[in-house]
Amino acid sequence: MTDTIRLTAAQAMVRYLATQMNAEGEPFMAGIWAIFGHGNVAGLGEALHGVRDIFPTYRGHNEQTMAHTAIAYAKQSGRKRAMAVTSSIGPGATNMVTAAALAHANRLPVLIIPGDIFASRGPDPVLQQIEDFGDGTVSANDCFRPVSRYFDRISRPEHLLTALPRAMATMTDPAACGPVTLAFCQDTQTEAYDYPTWFFEPKVWGQRRSYPDSYELEAAASALEEAEKPVIVAGGGVHYSDACDMLRNFAEAHNIPVVETQAGKSALPWDHPLNLGPVGVTGGEPANNICAEADVILGVGTRLQDFTTGSWMLFQNPNRQLISLNVAAYDAMKHGARPLMADALRGLEKLNESLGMHQADGDYATQKAEWFAKVDVLTDPPTDGNALPTDMQVIGAVQRASSKDTVVMGAAGTMPGELHKLWKAPRPGAYHMEYGFSCMGYEIAGAMGIKMADPDRDVVCMLGDGSYMMANSELATAVMMGIKLTVVITDNRGFGCINRLQRGTGGAEFNNLLDTAHHVTPSNIDFAAHAASMGAAAVHVSSIQELEAALQRARDAEGVFVVVIDTDPYPSTEHGGTWWEVAIPEVSDRDSVKDVRLAYEDALQRRLRT
């Protein structure tokens, strides 16, 4: 007869999660972020209190941002560990939909446990309940369905026996990895059930490594052997597969240059002779030039989004072949690619064996030297002491204050483009950019998750005033938890990045910078004072020299250190980049828009011809 233990459904859930292990012998679930409300405080709240010593509960200030912290933790952990997040029903739950979408776009694991309506339906409609007039099974949590890789509603205690293993299988599957939502009915959380004791025995979830099919491997190797100008596009999958060293060995063995996506950046050290740097819309000239000429493009662990491919205008060689080494069929088949479905590490190993001693021709030292000669000067301190510093000069100051242990991170606005081009990442994990969803407000919460996942690293969060205003409350959480972070806020008085895009598409400056938005009283926000009010050490600096001095203080400080600097919203790195499709109005009274529309139509025709 099967041994059983009587637990509430909530107790069973947290007990199960606490016993799931990764291949390194660590708990796969590193804890849970929780904001309690009437939909989860009595059930999950009581259950979490009972296991608080083995399964820690962390308190956030906003449901979306505490989920961002959990996602950043998983990303910096290389998807080998994850965290859960729970909220009450209603707005607490829907606040997390944005975070779920972010995790879905970036293929990152997170377990979302929103409280749900009563399974019994006895007290319907309860506080915060969304009622669907035509479907009695719908709740607000159904918003999670399109942004979850697995969705389930726990309306009976025994549902956990199937739902929890499916959740773990999804979060640990290299191909299916992404957010899991288990909507937990609040009365079900408190109901007792006799669970089999075997359900709570520790289970190890290893990293599944698929090998390439022999036919696909042979085809890919033949294409690379015949290529005159091959190139490797390194994506985030290189990091998640622990394939950075193998990528380096493969590139060196066959003399194939490597270009890096936002997620793939730092796969090779910035100064490696075969690392041609960032690719695509936010890329540099060496990478984009080689991609334009390439006859064989080997994508490794990349989903080939439009910023990487220049909206599929980047690869100009009419005879090009695209090979996509990826664990996911969905990604491996994009745009007529020749699939090489495999784990990045195992795929490169086998491809390396197949290529033997074959080496491509090419020397890239001159291209790299010319690129850095152009852009290094942009990060130097300004010579005009009266001018506002640029974002590039701020990046230069942070770079000079960094070490091999520094992780620079960001998510939206100006910083992703400038950091992708300019930041010199010395080793894997030194660059953390959320650019799959480019979610404003990820930055501070994400920095906290990075530091929790990798406490020996020096984490520098770079964000603009717009992102800071979007979500800053987890700064107080980091202070409360004693987490050491450096936050650099560049105040360009609004949404400077999108203002440049607006002007670049022929539009008038309108509603992006604070001074061009509707206002009665000019905005005058003291960001340093605001950060200080939440407990951070904070300073406003007026020059790059003062910024560098403050960054040195930040390295020696304990806890959160915030540096605010005013910057010029207009300049950006003009070198590099490639076309990015942003639709331009067919009809406008503005000549500037008409001119850009003509150029847009010409670009569309050129793409049809490639």
Secondary structure by P-SEA (a helix, b strand, c coil): cbbbbbbcaaaaaaaaaaacccccccccccbbbbbcccccccaaaaaaaaacccbbbbbbccaaaaaaaaaaaaaaaccccbbbbbbcccaaaaaaaaaaaaaaaabbbbbbbbbbcccccccccccccccccccccccccccccccccbbbbcccccccccaaaaaaaaaaccccccbbbbccccccccccccccccccccccccbbbbbccaaaaaaaaaaaaaccbbbbbbccccccccaaaaaaaaaaacbbbbbbccccccccccccccccccccccccaaaaaaaaaccbbbbcccccccccccccccccccbbbbbbbccccccccccccccccccaaaaaaaaaaaaccbbbbbbcaaaaaaaaaaccccccccccccccccaaaaaaaaaaaccccbbbbbcccaaaaaaaccccccccccccccccccccccaaaaaaaaaaaccccbbbbbbcaaaaaacccaaaaaaaabbbbbbbbbccccaaaaaaaaaaaccccccccccccccccccccaaaaaaaaaccbbbbbccaaaaaaaaaaaaacccbbbbbbbbbccccccccccccccccccccccaaaaaaaaaaaaaaaaaaac
